[in-house]
Structure formats: structure tokens, C-alpha cells
Amino acid sequence: MADGKRRASTTSGSSKKKSKSPSSEPTTWKRRLLKVTKWGSIGFLVMVLIAAGLFFIAYRSIDIPSANSDFTTQTTHVYYSDGETDLGRFAIQERDPIPLDEMPETLKGAVVAAEDQSFWTNEGIDPKGILRAAFSNASGGVTQGASTITQQYVKVLYLTQERSWKRKVKEAILSLKIENQYSKDEVLEGYLNTIYFGRGAYGVQAAAQAYFEVDAKDLNLRQSAVLAAVLNDPNDLDPANGKAARQALKGRYQYVVGEMEEMGEIDADERDRAYRRLPDFPEVEEEDAYGGQTGHVLQMVKQELLRLGFSEQEINGGGLEVTTTFTKKAMEAAEDGMKAARPEGYGYKNLHVAVATVEPGTGAVRGIYAGQDYLESQINWAVAGGQAGSTFKPFALAAGIKDGFSLKDTFDGNSPYIADDGTPFENQGDVPYGPVNLIRATEDSINTAYIDLTDSMEDGPQKIVDTAVDMGIPPAETPRNPWGFPTRSPALDPNLGVALGSQTVSPVNMANGYATIANGGVAAEPFIIEKVVDQNGDKRYDHKVQDHTAISEDIAADVSYAMQQVVEAGSGAEALSGFAWPAAGKTGTATNDDGDVTSAWFGGFTAQYSTAVMYVRGDGTEQLKDWLPYYFGGKHPAQTWRAVMDQVMEGEEPIPLAEPVYVDGEAPEEGHEPYTPPPPPPTKTKQTEEPSTDETESADSDGDGTPDDQDACPDNPEIPGSPDSDGDCVVDEAPVDSDGDGVPDDSDPCPDNGDIPGSPDTDGDCQVDTADSDGDGVPDDRDRCPDNPEIPGSPDLDGDCVVDSDQGGQGGGRDEATNRSTAVSDRRRRLVGRRAVR
């Protein structure tokens, strides 16, 4: 028994040792791996069988439906803001199906090369293409689609535009079934007769007519390659949509031609001949339904729908119901006002008057006038815009106050103003205004004062640009999250002259920027689409106001007040005299580097609406001066604004605009303090004859803190402390300033004219010398030849008011220029010296 136990124990111990032996562990690991692999394979096989079963069931249960019966009848309707009044519509062209044998081989080859190179061999879906597209999209490369020609055909003909995995599954199953039931030729024929090519054209026959005015059977290689190319993006690759679209089309076109050679559809010589250039395109004839302003508005709506994610096909044939922000009243006011104030005798081909009205607080664009009938020109000047000129100064004013300056602070209004780098800046007519506050600088649009303001801020140009962008003016380049119409303002660069408006701004964006001021500093992104409902009644888009605080309410009030002075007494006062609603505004005249006046503006607002008006000529950069009767913003543009707003504001209450707050922060530079009148001369105090006692020394009858024995007027608490120059113990009245020019009447040569001093008055009649018969910028009373605009400025040695044409005259011109240059240099030294002292 003992031995047995011992053996059992030994066996047991041996067994234990054996179980711990390392040699047994790999066997256990391998068995576990085999077990996991076996059951994993079984599970995978079961899943595959289940998936195959489900696919089989789906394949058997999903039949090929009849072609979408609504395919050719889904017109998209566009409405005014009431959601009922028809503004326009997007309709498709009638399709004209043709058999495959009437389609040229070049077209069939081009489409296959562009859209699905495996078409002739795939089974309706292309797994390799799906993986390739997925990898490219996931890696951040160019976004690719994975749809074969068969899948695209199914999607267009049988399915809705719904984006879901269910639709994708159904699309794949239908593609396989079609591949099994139809030949490749039948699929390609159906595809080419239904796919959308842009310009409202479904099918190759309609596309051939829309792009080249020929039948599909007559398309050549270049034309075929173009139609295959535009399938990728019918809107952005349409050559009628501008230079950028044409350039993009050329790149895609050359890709198609190259792929055709790779596939053996054409030889190298054919490729080389076609590759060099696009074919000729006939001029696009617009539909009469697009006449007037309708075409311009519909194009704006279409571009915005595309930006919001709607496809070209949905827009032109998806049966959408689009409610816009435009009102019939504001649209008619824009056109009627333009016609009422437009100077006679100037055709629409050369003179373009653009108008835009925006609602403060929401950003809703209520009305536009694009410059001309859409059928005459497709350029929308309310969006294209022009150089902003002095209408940009309110943004600089807001930036200056935000940086610490006050409306009452003074700046150098003399002309010229010489910058540190030697660049001269002049006022209109080179008028010297002297020191002026920011109210006067805005009221009379004094360029040099605004240059001084910009120069007096640290990094002033950038602060002005940033403030303008915050207030609603898009930056120079389209941002990641774009806004505005358009979404960029070319040449909006931080240079010293940015406040003078050399950048391009559209009337829509200018009106929206001014709406920020009217709305107490809260900026709203402009928009034109209120909501979109699809053919099933589902709301696909519903706008939400996007706003933010751009400047404080107090700063907005001060900027508004300065702009009110423009309307009440400044450069816009003449046109707006008698306007029935409180208003604020700013004139603008832009000059290019050649000295040509390229645009004239007036922008302004009431509490309810903000409107901007722009006048440009030709291509938008041509000279207005000496072409229009008046080229200043205070004339035709301001008159147009008045005519438009009289109609827009009809029935609206006159709501007062904000009162000034006179925000006064910590100025970034000294030397700009407000003007204060000189203190009154000191007065002799009347000495008391009675000897003072301790009791009388402490007496203070009027409670002004000055003992009676030291108080010249012990019964008047305001003296001392207030002027009493005649010693009658009655406070002298404050210096009278009848004309409000900041100069007391006793120091003002013309106390009833707010423009003097500060404006020329050479004859001392207290009337500003403004008559300028020949328009050369020199008043008649200072112009030796008031009927010849070339003198002074051109030589006239004999004084006959006729420009000398001989060599001696030319030399005289050079001497005069030299003298002027010397005078400018002297003024520059004086200004630089004055700034150094400041």
C-alpha cells in the first residue's frame, strides 16, 4: 500500500511536472489557433451565405421599373419672398432620343473614355473602381465617383436623387439586372439619350443643338470630346460661364482626348490635332423668359443652389419649389429708380447702373438692378462691382474709433499729404482743409484726413481691412466658409490708401456692410434663398440668419452719426434734401492709377433698408470724368439712391437713427486732440474794503468752496470757475459758433458759412470758390483760362488761352511742372516737420 501510494504520488508529481513542461505549450497554442480559425471560417462562411441569400432575395424581389414618368416634366419654380408670386423657372429641354447608330463613333468612344473605361467588360458595377475611389477620397485626394455608365443610367432613369445606402444597394442590383437583360449597346444608347449635359439638355441630340447647333450625327471629334468632358460637371465646365469655366473645360477636354488615344479610339495624329484647342462655340441665345432682370436673378439663385449642395440636374429638372428673399416692390423700385435718375442719352451698353437693397438685421437681399437686360448682357454689375472709392471710408472710421480715436479728434486735412515713403495723397481738387475732426472728414470726404487716420494707427491698414471683413465685406480671396455676392473682394489689401477704396466691392456686399451700421454693429450674412421644397413636399433647405457682433453698438452709432452729416450738410445733401425718412450715407468716386475716374457711388441706409448704387462705364474701368455730365457720387448715384429709396420706403415709418455717443478710448497716437476754444483773459478781482476777521475768512455764502473774502462774486457759485470777463458777476456766454465749423464767431471771418475757413474764399465774399466752368479742378476765380480745361496744366506762354504746340511751349510745360514739384516738396517738408512735432 505504501509503495502504491508512493507510486501514485510519484506519478502524480511526474504528471504535474509534465504539464508544466515547456514542450507542451506550443501544442495547446496551435490547437487554440486551429479552433479559432475553424470557427471563424465557419462564421464567415455563414455570413457570406446569409449575405448571398439576402442579395438573391433582393435580386429576385427588385424588378426593373418603368422609366421615371416624371423625368421630363419636373420644372423647378422660383418665387418672390411671399412664396406665391412667380419670379421665374428652370425648365428642361425636350429630349429627342436617337438610335445608337446615328451617334458618331467619336462620341461613343469619348464618353466611355471619360466616364467608364471598363464599360465594355464590367458587369454593371466596377469593384476596382469603387475601391480606387474610396482610397482616393479617404486619402484626401481628388474626390472621385465610383459609378459605372450602367449605374449612372439607372440612377437617372429609375431612381430619385435620394442619398442613402438603401438607394446605393438598389442601384447596384438594378445595374446587375440591366446588364443581364440588356446588351451593352442598348445600355449605352439609353444612357446617351437620358444623361444631363448642362444648358437644360438631356440626351446627346439636345446637347449637340445646345452647344454647337448641329445634330448629334454631325458631331466631329473635338465637339464629341467637349460633350463627354462636360458630363463631369455641367455647370462649372460650360464655356458660356466665363473664362474660368472655359479654362477648366479645356483641361478636362484634353484629358478625354488623351484617354481616347490610350484606349485606341483615335491615333496619335488625331490626338495631336484635337488636343491643341477647343472647338468653336456659337453664341448662346438666351430664352425670352430670361428677359429683363429675371435672368440675372435666376442665375444668382442657380449659383446659390449649387453652393448649397443641389445638383444641376435637380435644379433644372428636379421639380423644386424655391422661395427667394426678393420682393417685387424692391425689384421694381431698383429698376424704376434707375430709369428716373439715369442721365439721358447714355445707352445701356456703355453706362451700367447697378443697385442693391439689403435688409439690416437679416441680410436678406430684397432687390437688385444688374445694369441692363439679361438678354443684352449677362454681366450682373450688382454682383460684379467696381472700385469702391470713398464709400469705403465708414469702415475705416469704425476701425479708427475701435482703435481708440473719437469723432472729435482732429486729423490733417491739408493737401497733399506726404506719407513716410514719399507717396503723395490729395483731396479732390487738391483743396487744403486744415485740421478737421472725423465728422467733418466724413461729411466732406476729405481724403488726406483719412490717410492721416490710417497712418496714425499701429498697423492701421490691416485693422481697416479686418474691420471691413467683420462688417460684411468679403476678403480679397474667398474664405473657407464663404459669404457674400460674390464671395471675394479683389485687391482688398492692407495698404495705406485702403480707406480711399481702390479695391473692388459689389453693390450687394456694400449694402450689406452698411446694413451692419444700421443694425447697431451686428453683421448678418447676405442671402437670397429662404427655403427649398422638393417635389414630394419635403423641406430640403430652410435658411437660418447667420449673424455676429462686428463692432459695438456705440461705435456703430458714432459711424452712423458721421454718415448722417453727409446726408444733412455734406456731399450727399443736395440729392437727399427733403427725403422723408432719417437716413445716413456716403458718396464715393474711385480713381485708378492712371487718374481715370472709374466708378461713382452712393450708399446709404434708413432703419429699415440699406441700398448701394454704383455707376461704371464699359468694362467697369473706363473713364467717367468728362463723359458723364457729373461724375461725383453726390450727383447721379445719390439721385438714383433717392429715387429707389423713395419707392422702397413707401408706407414705412420714419424711425430715427442712432444718436452719437462720442466713444473716446485711448488714442494710439498723440496730437489729435479735439479743438478747444482759447481760454478767456484773466480778470481782476474786486478787493474788499472791510478788514477781514477770522469769522469772515471762513464764510462762503454761495457754497462754491471759495471764501467770501477771496471770491469776486460771493453770491454766484459759478464764479470763479466760469468766465466773467466784464466783472459783473454774471457768467459770460460760451463762445458762439453760428456755423458749427469749430471756429468761434469772433475768430471766424465768415461766421455764417461752415465751409470757411477750410475752403478757398479768395475774394472774401464768404462764398466758397467752387465755380469751375471748364472742369479742370481749378476754380474760375483762380483760373486764368476758365473755358479751357487744359490750362493751367499745359503751356500757354502767349496768354491767349490756347495750348502752345511748338517746342518752346513744351519747354514751358516742363518748367511749370518743375515749379509745381518744388512747391509740393516744400509742402511735404512742412507736413513732415509738423508730423514730427506731433
Secondary structure, 3 states (H helix, E strand, C coil): CHHHHHHHHHHHHHHHHHHCCHHHHHHHHHHHHHHHHHHHHHHHHHHHHHHHHHHHHHHHHCCCCCCCCCCCCCCEEEECCCCCCEEEEECCCCCCCCCHHHCCHHHHHHHHHHHCCCCCCCCCCCHHHHHHHHHHHHCCCCCCCCCCHHHHHHHHHHCCCCCCHHHHHHHHHHHHHHHHHCCHHHHHHHHHHHCECCCCCECHHHHHHHHHCCCHHHCCHHHHHHHHHHCCCCCCCCHHHCHHHHHHHHHHHHHHHHHHHHCCCCCHHHHHHHHCCCCCCCCCCCCHHHCCCHHHHHHHHHHHHHHCCCCHHHHHHCCCEEEECCCHHHHHHHHHHHHHHCCCCCCCCCEEEEEEEECCCCCEEEEEECCCCCCCCCCCHHHHCEECHHHHHHHHHHHHHHCCCCCCCEEECCCCEECCCCCEECCHHHCCCCEEEHHHHHHCCCHHHHHHHHHHCCCHHHHHHHHHHHCCCCCCCCCCCCCCCCCCCCCCCCCCCHHHCCCEECHHHHHHHHHHHHCCCEEECCECEEEEECCCCCEEEECCCCEEECCCHHHHHHHHHHHHHHHHCCCCHHHHCCCCCCCEEEEEEEECCCCCEEEEEEEEECCCCEEEEEEEECCCCCCCCCCCCCCCCCCHHHHHHHHHHHHHCCCCCCCCCCCCCCCCCCCCCCCCCCCCCCCCCCCCCCCCCCCCCHHHHCCCCCCCCCCHHHCCCCCCCCCCCCCCCCCCCCCCCCCCCCCCCCCCHHHCCCCCCCCCCCCCCCCCCCCCCCCCCCCCCCCHHHCCCCCCCCCCCCCCCCCCCCCCCCHHHHHHHHHHHHHHHHHHHHHHHHHHHHHHHC
